Amino acid sequence: MKRQILTFAVVGVVNTATYYCLYLLFLTGLPYLAAHILAFLLSMIGSFFLNARFTYRTRPTWRAFLLFPLTNLTNFLITTAGVYLIVDVLHAGSRFAPLLASAAAIPVTFVVSRWVMLPKGIA
């Protein structure tokens, strides 16, 4: 499990970098929430395949692929609320808001993704 946590963290860094680059790219032509949602969805697909291969060392299945977005629902809700809070309530700017907002969701995402990705009895 220690290896899984470490690998999950590394995949998370790659996923966050991918998300943030996409967010900045989309931010040039979209409102910040639309940029956030689109970047989040695209990076989540990449995260699924990276976690299947490297974190959990399991073959991607349609079942896991279809359930994987549920593992990120909490992450999505926390980061979206956080981005909104930072930008619209605290007026801190949209550039770094997603990075700050995502930190609180990481532990929950690991627990739920492990449950979805691993066959029952292994998790």
C-alpha positions as CSV (number, residue, x, y, z in Angstrom):
1,M,0.0,0.0,0.0
2,K,2.9,2.4,0.7
3,R,4.0,2.0,-3.0
4,Q,0.5,2.7,-4.1
5,I,0.3,5.9,-2.1
6,L,3.6,7.1,-3.4
7,T,2.7,6.3,-7.0
8,F,-0.7,7.8,-6.6
9,A,1.0,11.0,-5.5
10,V,3.3,11.0,-8.5
11,V,0.4,10.4,-10.8
12,G,-1.4,13.1,-9.0
13,V,1.4,15.6,-9.7
14,V,1.5,14.6,-13.4
15,N,-2.3,14.9,-13.5
16,T,-2.3,18.2,-11.8
17,A,0.3,19.6,-14.2
18,T,-1.7,18.3,-17.1
19,Y,-4.9,19.8,-15.7
20,Y,-3.3,23.2,-14.9
21,C,-1.7,23.5,-18.4
22,L,-5.0,22.7,-20.0
23,Y,-6.8,25.1,-17.6
24,L,-4.4,27.9,-18.6
25,L,-4.8,27.1,-22.3
26,F,-8.6,27.0,-22.1
27,L,-8.7,30.1,-19.9
28,T,-7.5,32.1,-23.0
29,G,-10.8,31.6,-24.7
30,L,-13.3,30.4,-22.0
31,P,-14.7,31.7,-18.7
32,Y,-12.7,30.3,-15.8
33,L,-15.4,27.7,-14.7
34,A,-15.7,26.3,-18.3
35,A,-11.9,26.1,-18.5
36,H,-11.8,24.3,-15.1
37,I,-14.5,21.8,-16.1
38,L,-13.0,20.9,-19.5
39,A,-9.5,20.7,-18.2
40,F,-10.7,18.5,-15.3
41,L,-12.6,16.1,-17.5
42,L,-9.6,15.6,-19.9
43,S,-7.1,15.2,-17.1
44,M,-9.4,12.7,-15.4
45,I,-9.3,10.4,-18.4
46,G,-5.5,10.5,-18.3
47,S,-5.5,9.9,-14.6
48,F,-7.6,6.8,-15.0
49,F,-5.1,5.2,-17.4
50,L,-2.0,6.3,-15.4
51,N,-3.5,5.0,-12.1
52,A,-4.6,1.7,-13.7
53,R,-1.1,1.1,-15.1
54,F,1.3,2.5,-12.5
55,T,-0.6,2.9,-9.2
56,Y,-2.8,-0.2,-9.1
57,R,-1.0,-2.3,-11.8
58,T,-4.3,-3.5,-13.1
59,R,-5.8,-3.9,-16.5
60,P,-8.2,-1.0,-17.3
61,T,-11.8,-2.3,-17.6
62,W,-14.9,-0.6,-18.9
63,R,-16.5,-1.1,-15.4
64,A,-13.6,0.8,-13.7
65,F,-13.5,3.4,-16.5
66,L,-17.2,4.1,-16.1
67,L,-16.9,4.2,-12.3
68,F,-13.7,6.2,-12.2
69,P,-15.5,9.6,-12.6
70,L,-17.4,8.8,-9.5
71,T,-14.1,8.6,-7.6
72,N,-13.4,12.2,-8.7
73,L,-16.9,13.5,-7.9
74,T,-15.8,14.6,-4.4
75,N,-12.6,16.0,-5.9
76,F,-14.6,17.9,-8.5
77,L,-17.0,19.3,-6.0
78,I,-14.3,20.4,-3.6
79,T,-12.1,21.9,-6.3
80,T,-15.0,23.6,-8.1
81,A,-16.3,25.1,-4.8
82,G,-12.8,26.1,-3.9
83,V,-12.1,27.8,-7.2
84,Y,-15.4,29.7,-6.9
85,L,-14.6,30.6,-3.3
86,I,-11.1,31.8,-4.1
87,V,-12.1,33.7,-7.3
88,D,-15.5,35.1,-6.5
89,V,-15.6,35.4,-2.8
90,L,-12.0,36.1,-1.8
91,H,-11.2,37.9,-5.1
92,A,-7.8,36.2,-5.2
93,G,-7.6,35.7,-8.9
94,S,-8.2,32.7,-11.2
95,R,-4.7,31.8,-12.1
96,F,-3.7,29.8,-9.0
97,A,-7.1,29.0,-7.6
98,P,-7.3,25.4,-8.9
99,L,-4.0,24.5,-7.4
100,L,-5.0,25.7,-4.0
101,A,-8.5,24.2,-4.1
102,S,-7.3,20.7,-5.2
103,A,-5.2,20.0,-2.1
104,A,-8.1,19.2,0.2
105,A,-9.5,16.5,-2.1
106,I,-6.5,14.4,-2.6
107,P,-6.9,11.9,0.4
108,V,-10.5,11.2,-0.4
109,T,-9.7,10.7,-4.1
110,F,-7.1,8.0,-3.2
111,V,-9.4,6.0,-1.0
112,V,-12.3,6.0,-3.4
113,S,-10.1,5.4,-6.5
114,R,-8.5,2.4,-4.8
115,W,-11.9,1.0,-4.1
116,V,-13.0,1.4,-7.7
117,M,-9.7,0.3,-9.4
118,L,-8.9,-2.9,-7.5
119,P,-10.9,-6.1,-7.8
120,K,-13.0,-6.8,-4.7
121,G,-11.0,-8.6,-2.0
122,I,-7.7,-6.9,-3.0
123,A,-8.6,-3.4,-1.9
